[in-house]
């Protein structure tokens, strides 16, 4: 597959995979299947959520970087400096002012835990996959508006 995976692709896949796991888990509860199976299915759901969190956050971070870089259009020196800046700085530049204060705080908290999730720690702490998708789509829309590209599909 040579086309980039879009947010829409990730969202659809997450919905399908997590729905299957939860259906199987519900069946397990309905038929009083042994606790080992229930525990395993619960762990599967947790791992799927963590994996998608890490994937979505990567997409979200890309959009933050795109937004931050647009602030320095044509100024290669500043763009280079921004590329090497800490995520918090890129986030402030990408989403300036009071209007984005809540979004910045939310994304910043996720940034702090994404590495833990990627390394198998704190899987279910501090994020909701559906909310992370929502914010990624919001940032995608901001990137599209700033670039004037209404045809983008969450690439």
Residue pairs with C-beta under 8 A, 6 or more apart in sequence:
4 155
6 153
6 154
6 155
7 56
7 59
7 133
7 136
7 137
7 140
7 153
7 154
7 155
8 153
8 154
9 154
10 52
10 55
10 56
10 59
10 133
10 154
11 133
11 137
11 154
14 48
14 52
14 129
14 133
17 48
18 45
18 48
18 49
18 129
21 41
21 44
21 45
21 48
22 45
24 41
25 38
25 41
25 42
25 45
27 33
28 37
28 38
28 41
29 38
46 123
46 124
47 123
49 123
49 124
49 129
50 117
50 120
50 123
50 124
52 129
53 110
53 114
53 117
53 127
53 129
53 132
54 114
54 117
54 118
56 129
56 132
56 133
56 136
57 110
57 111
57 114
57 132
59 136
59 154
60 107
60 110
60 132
60 135
60 136
60 139
61 87
61 111
63 94
63 136
63 139
63 140
63 142
63 143
64 87
64 90
64 91
64 94
64 95
64 107
64 139
65 83
65 90
65 94
66 94
66 143
67 93
67 94
67 95
67 139
67 142
67 143
67 146
68 82
68 85
68 90
68 91
68 93
68 94
69 79
69 82
69 83
70 146
70 147
71 82
71 93
71 94
72 78
72 79
72 82
82 89
82 90
82 93
85 93
87 108
87 111
88 108
88 111
91 104
91 107
91 108
91 111
92 104
95 103
95 104
95 107
103 135
103 138
106 131
106 135
107 135
109 126
110 126
110 127
110 132
112 126
113 122
113 125
113 126
113 127
116 122
116 125
117 123
117 127
136 154
137 154
140 152
140 154
143 152
144 150
144 152
